[in-house]
Structures are given as C-alpha cells and as structure tokens.
C-alpha cells in the first residue's frame, strides 16, 4: 500500500544539505517516515495526503541532534553552581551514586521532554552511574525515549575506578571491569537496532580517563568494534584532566586515547576543550568526532573549545546539551546561540562562527558524530522525516528578516510541529505523547526523594 503523505508548504526552509540550500518559501512532502521531496514554492500535486500544514511565518529545519547528555542529572539541577569540574564531581558523585531505577526513569523523562519540546528529534544519553542493586537503569532510559518518541542513542557508560583506586566516584557506584563489559554487551544485544530508520541504538562509553582503567578502555574499544557499534567518552575537558593523564600515563589525553584504540571514525568525544594543534590533527586524520558543549564548558569554567580550528581541519563536530547539573536549561537551542557567541570570544573574533554554521553543528554535525548522517541531519529526499517547524512571526522574531539568524540568535522559538520518523511529537509547543505537567510533578518528587536519601547517606534501592 502506498504511504500516506504530510505536506508542509509556504515556509522558509534551511535544508542544511551539502550546498546549504535555502528557500524563502518552499515545501516538503513526507511519505511515511521519509522525506519524499523538498523544493521552492507550493508542493506538487500528490495523492494520499492525510495532513496539509500551512507554514506561513515559519522556518523549517532538520530536527536538532543532541550529541552529548547525561539524563540522570535532571533531578540534581542547581547544585554545586560555583565549582570547577573536579570539585563539582566530588560534590555530586555521592548524590548520583544513590539513584535508583524510578529516579533514573523520571530524570530521563524530564530531560527528553525538555529537549523534544525545544526541537530535538534525536537525543543521546551517556549514562555511566550504575550503583549495585538499583534495577534496570538502561531499560528505564530506553523506555523513556520510546515513550517520548525521539530517536535515541544510549551510550552505555561504565566506571571501574572508585575512590579506593584513586578515582572520584564512591566504590559502591562503580562496576568491576568484567561486569561492566558484560553488562554493556548485554545492552547491545538487547537493544541495538541496525536498521536505516532505527529508533534505538547503543554505543560503548566508558566515562573518562580519570574514572576508568586503561584495561576497561582497551577492552571497551575491542567490544564496540566486535559488535559494530560506536564509541563515546569524555576527552580533554579541563586542564586538570590533562595533568592527570600526564602524571598517571605519561601522555596527554589524545595520545593516551590513541594508545588504547580510542581514535577513529567510529569514535566521538565530549568537550575536547584543551586540544593543541597536534591533537586536532590527530582527530582530523582519524575522523574522530567531537560533541561541543559550550554552556556546560562555561558553567564549569572549563574553557573555550577550538571549534573553528576543528572545523577547518575537517573534524566532525556536533553540539551537546551535556548534563543538566552543568546546563540547567536542558535544551539544545541554547547551544546553537552559545556556540556562536562563545567561539567569537576566541582568537578568530567575529569570523569564528556564523548562524548557519551553528545550525549545521546542531543538526548535520550531530548526525555525523552519531554515525547517522546518511539518515538524518538535513532536509533531503530519501532521508528520514525528522523535521521541525519553528514559529518566527511573533513579537520575539517578527522583525528579524533572516529566519536562520532569528532562530540562532533570537529567543527560543516556539515549535509549531516536530516530526520524528514522520510522526508528530510536538504540536503548538506542547508534547503530543507525554503529559508535561505529570513529568514535572514526577521529577520534582524524585529530586526531593534523592536529596533526602543523599542527606541520610544511604544507598538507594531499586
């Protein structure tokens, strides 16, 4: 049977294709879960149209792609607000280590709801805190993503270096090396989908050089490549991390990662703030990607990542919200704007990034680093119908002639329609598949329960 169609027309369109094609007034036809056509002017006559959307006053773009996040932090927002990364981790690990399955599920629902309402159609979660005996945390996160309706990658994280081994997290919050590898492989086997239109994929994601052993890094890379999935971790986030790597391993972070098999076109790393010319060249040479998290980097005073230099060298770069304990807004539009503004504070000044480059980072760039640029990240015929229609004719944006500049530099634009896989997840700035008010009540309750348990100093029980 022929697929039913959705027609969106009379809107400005930023395709973010290889030529940055834009239409001042154009159309998109969606057939099933694919983009059938895109072009200027009204849509051609087609059959089986089940919905026709007048996009007058709107900009249509690819859905935003969030390339780095920690959902669980939704219920620990607003804590340790004046700390650098290491002090922040020391303050919060004892709280995070007391999370159980209901808390993780609620936090994931809150994080996903906020992102989806703000135009994110593909999300990822780097979850690496697996306290003993607290339930099926990965399953809870994946279930929350399915409920919200977004496309999703779970970066199944791990830590095996607790306080007794010189790490930062409490010992009861880390896994054994073999236990972490076995649990990661089981998650891949249960949940990873290799289909073109996959809604759930898994990546292998040890947390960071200072919370995992060298053996876990090496064997995780071997596991990921044996299973044909991607690899993710934190890299070069702070000066302290670089000092740690040089003291413990005799190498800077990039050289250390390369020595453990952690550079390659199947790898992307979060932050990458403190990269020298040699580091950037190594990433470009190997095709290693970066998730740039400007708001979190500023919140933790980590520094300004050299994104313009990475792009000039050919490094794939996407954007990440990062955890909401270091970026309380929890949505990706902020990162479009802050990526542009913060990078202009660097050596390149006003030429560092422009509005269209920022939009590309938040769409196609994210698709690249997640390994899905053939399926999502631009508005092109044959790609999956992950699309956002932004309302730009209200007081907040109506006097800005350039719709892309309005989206990137202006206030957060309302989302009139967001499609994921051709299915509506947002209508008129409200989620269609989950009750936002119920999610807010649930997350508030779980945040209070976690605070109480952490104050009492006892582990949570799943």
N, C-alpha and C positions, 0 to 999 in steps of 0.2 A: 504494500500500500504506500502511496506517495506521502511524504512527510507534510504535516501541516506547517503553515508559514506565519511568521510575525513580520510585519512591515513597519519600519521606523523611517520617517521622512521629514523633510523641512527643517533639519537641524544642521548646525555646523558639525563637521567630522574631522577629528585628528586621528588618522589611521595608525600612526607610528610604524609604518612599513619602512622598508629599506630606503625609500626616497622621501620619507616624511610627507607623504601626500596628504593634503588637506582639502576640504570642500567647505566653502562658505555656506552652502545649502545643499545637502545631499541626502542619500537614502542608504539604508542597509536592509537587506532581506535575509531573514533567518529561516532555514528549513530544518525542522527537527532540532538537533543540537549543533548544527553547523551554520556558518555564515555562507549564504548562497551567492550574494552579490553585494557590492558596495560601489557607490559612484555618485556623480553630481546630479542634482535635480531630483524630480519625483521618481519613485520606484517604477520599474516596468510592470506591465500587467502580468500578474501571476495568479495561479489557482490555489485553492485550499487555504486562503488567508483567514486565520482564526482571530487575528488581532491586528489592528492598524493604529499606530501611535503617531500623533502629530507632535513633532519635536521642535516646533517654533519656539525660539528663545532658549534653546538648549545646545549643549555641546555633547557629542557622543565620542567616547574614547574606549580603548580596550579597558577591561577591568583592571584594577590595581592588583599588583602581585607583591605580597609581603614575604620577603626572603629571610627574615630572622625575627624570632619572637620567643618568649617564654610565657605561655598562657598562665601558669600557676601563680605568677606574680600579681595577677589581678586582685587577689584578696590580701595583698600586702602593700598596696599603694600608699604613698605619703609617708613612708618610714625612712629613716636614715637619709634625710634630704640634704645634708651638708657633708657628705663623705666622698672620698675617692674610692676607686673600685675595690681595692683590697680591704679597706676599712668597712666599706658597705657590705661586702660579702661576709666578713667576720660578724657584723651586726645581724645579718639576716639569715645566714645558714641555719642557726639554731631554731629560727621560726619555721623556715621552709621544711626543715627535716621532720617537722611534726604534722605534716599534711597527710590526710588520708584520702581515700577514693572519692567520697562525697565532696570534699573541699576541692580536689583537682577537677572534678567534673563541673562544679559550679564556676570555678575560675576560668575554665576553658569556655564555658557558655558565655560568660561575661566578655571575655576577650574577643571571641568570634562575633558576638552580636555587635560590639562596638565597631569592629573592623568592617563587617558586612554592611552595616548601615552607612558607613563612610566610603563605600565604593570598592572595597577589597573583594575580589572574586576568587582569588587563590591565596591561601594562607599556609604558613608552616609553623610548627611548634617544635622548638628544641627543648625537649623535656629530659632532664638528666638526674632528677632527685627521686630516687626510688627507695624510701625507707622500708625496712623489713616489715612484712606482715600488714601492709596497708591496702591490699586489694589490687585489682587490675587497672592500674593507672593509665596505661597506654590505651586499653579498650575504652576507658571512660572518655579520654580526649578524642579518640576517633569517632566515638558515638556522638559527642557534642558537635563535631564538624559536620557529620552526616545530617544531624537534626537541623543545623543552621542552613545547610545547603551549599556551602562553599567547597570549592576544590581544595584538596588538602594534602600536605606532606608532613608526616610525623618524622622528625629527626630523633630517632630513639637514642637518647643520650646515655651516658654512664659516667661514673666516678669510682675509682678504686683506691684513691689516695686520701684517707681520712687524717684526722689530727695526729693520730699516733704515728703516721708515716710522713709527717711534715706537710700535710695538706690543710685546707681550710675547713671543710665540712666535718661535722661530728661523725665519729666512726659508725654509728648506727644508721647513718644516712647514705653510706657508700655500699657498693656491691663488691663481691670478690671478682677477680679477673675472669675466671671461668664462668661464674654466674652471670656476669654482665654480657659476655659473649653469647652464652646460651639463650638468655632472655631476648637479646637483640635478634638473633637468628629466628627464634620462635615468632617474634613480632613480624619479621619479614615474611615468613612462611604463611602466617595467618592473614595478613592484611595487604601486602604489596600487590598492586594491580599494574600490569604492564600494558594495558590497552591504550589506544590512542586517546580515548576520552575518559581515562581513569579518573575517578574522584578521590581515590586514596592511594598514596604512595608512601614508602618508607625509605629513610636514609639512615646510615650508620653514623653516630655522632657523639663520640667521647667528648667530655665537656671542654677541657682546656689543658694546656701543658702543665699547669700547676695543680690540677686535681685528678690527673690520671697518670698511670705508669707508662714508661716507654713501651713495655710489652703490650699493654692494652691498646696503645696507638697502633703499633705494628700489626697486631692480630686483627684489629678492627678494620684496617685497610684491606687486609687479606680477605676477611669475611665479606666486606662490601663488594670486592671485585669478583669473588667466587659467586656471589648471589646476583651480580649485575645491578646493584643499586648505588646511589650516590653517597658521598661522604661529606660531613659537615662538622665544624668545630669553631671555637673562638681563636683568633690569632692576632698577635701584635696590637693588643688593645691599649696597653699602658706602658710607660717607661719601666714600671716595677716588674711587669711581666718579662720584658727584655732582660733586665738584670737577673731575674730568677733563672731564666733559661741559660744565660751565660755562666752563672755560678754553678748550676747543677749539671748542665750538659756540656759546657764549654762552647756553646753555639748560640747565635741569635735565633729567634723564633722561626724564621723562614728556613734557615739552614737545618735547624732541628727537625722541622716538619718534613723537609725533603729527605733527610736521613732515615725517617720512619715510613716513607712511602706516601706522604701526605701532600704531595703536589701533583696535580693532574687535571685534565679536562672534566673529570667526574667529581671534583672537589670544589666546594665553596666555603669560605671562612667569613665569620662575622667580624666587623670593625676594621681591622687592618689599618690602624691609625698611625703607628710608628713604623713606616716602611721606607727604607732608603732606596736609592736608585737600583742597587743590585737586587733587592727584594722584589721591586716592581718588575724588573726584567725577568726574574725567575717565574713570577706569576704569569707574565705575558708569554714566555717561552713554553710553559706547560699548560696554559689555558685554564689555570686555577682562577675561580671566581671570587668575588667579594660582595658581601652584604653590608652596605654603608648605613650606619645608624646615627645620623647627625644629632638628633635630640638627646639620645642616651649618652653619646660621647660628650656633649656639652653638660648634661646633668651631672655626670661623674667627673667632669674636668679632665677627660682623657686626652683631648687634643683634637686637631683638625686633620682628618684623613686626606691624603693627597689624591682625591678623586679625579681632578682634571688630568694629572700626570698618569694615573692608571688608565683612563680612557684613551689618552694619546698613545699609550704603549700598546693598546689592544686588550687590556684586561677586562673581562666581563664584569660589570658592576650592576647590582640591583640595590633596592632600598629595603630596610628593615625597621619595624617599629621598635624592636627589642622589648624586653620585659617591661611591664607597666610599673614595676617598682623603680625603674630608672627612666620612664617616659609615661607619666601618668595619663596623658591624653589617650593613649591606646589606639590611635588610628593613623593611617598612612598619609593622609593629605598633609598633615603637619610636616612629614618628612620630605615631600616634594618642595615645599617652601623653604624649609631649613637647610636642605641640601644645597639649594641655590644660594641662600643668604650666607651660610657659614663658610662655604667654599670661597665666596668672594672676599672673605676676610684674610685669605691666604695670599701668597705671593702674586697670583695672577690677577687679583683685583676683580674689576667688573667683567673681565673676559673669562673668568673661571668656568662658569656655567650659565646657560640661559634657560628660559622657561621650557623650551621644547626638549632640551637635554634632560631637565629634571623630570618631565613627564615620561621620557623614554626610560630613565632609571627606574621609575615606579611601575612600569608596565613590561616592555620588552626586556629590559635589563634583568628584572626579577625572573622572567620566564627563562632567560638564558641560564642563570645560575642554578635554577631548579631543574635544568635539563629538559625544558618543555617549550622551547622557542618555536618548534615546528607546529605546536598545537595551540598556543595561547600567546598573548602579549602584544598582538597587533590586530587591526581590523582588516582582514584579508579573506577573500573567498576560499573556502575549504578548511579554514581554521574553526576551532570550537567557538560557540556563541557565548563568550564571556564578555559582556558589554555593559557599559554604564552610561546613562543619560543624565547629565548634570544640568540643573536649572540655573540659568545665568541671567534671567530677566527681572530679578528682584532688586530691591534697593542696594543690596550688598555688591552687585556686579554689573548692573544695567548700564552704567556709564563707562565701562571698560570695553573699548572697541575690539580688542584682540581676545577671543574666547580662551585661548590657551593661557595667555598671561592672566586672565581673570581667574581661571581655575587654580593656577600655581601660586600666584602672588596674592590673590584675594582671600577673603574669609572662606571658611569651609562651605562649599556649595552644596545645597540640598540635592539629594539623589531622587529623581523622579522615577527612574526604573533601573534596576540592576538585574541582569540575566546571568545565570551560571548554567552552562550546558543547555542553553535555550529556555531555562525555567526561571521564572521570576523569584528573586529572593528579597527584593526591596521594591515597594510601591509608595510613591509620595512620601519619601523619607521615613518610612516605617518598615520594619521587617515583616515579611509575609509568613514565615514558617515558625517563628518563636514569639512568645509574648515578652516584649522588652521589660515591662513592669514586673513580671514574675521573675525574670532573670535578675533584675536589680534587687528584688527582695531576697532572693536566694543567695546572691553573692554577699550582700550585707550580713546576712545571718551567718554564713560560713566564715567570713572575715572576723566576726566577733568571736565565734567559737574557736578559731585558730589562735586569736590573740589571748583568749583565756587559757587554752591549753599550753601555749608557749610561756605564759607568765607563771604557770604552775610547774613548768619544767618537766612535763611528762610527755612521752611519745603519743601520737595519735594512734588509734586502732581502726583498721578498715572494716 
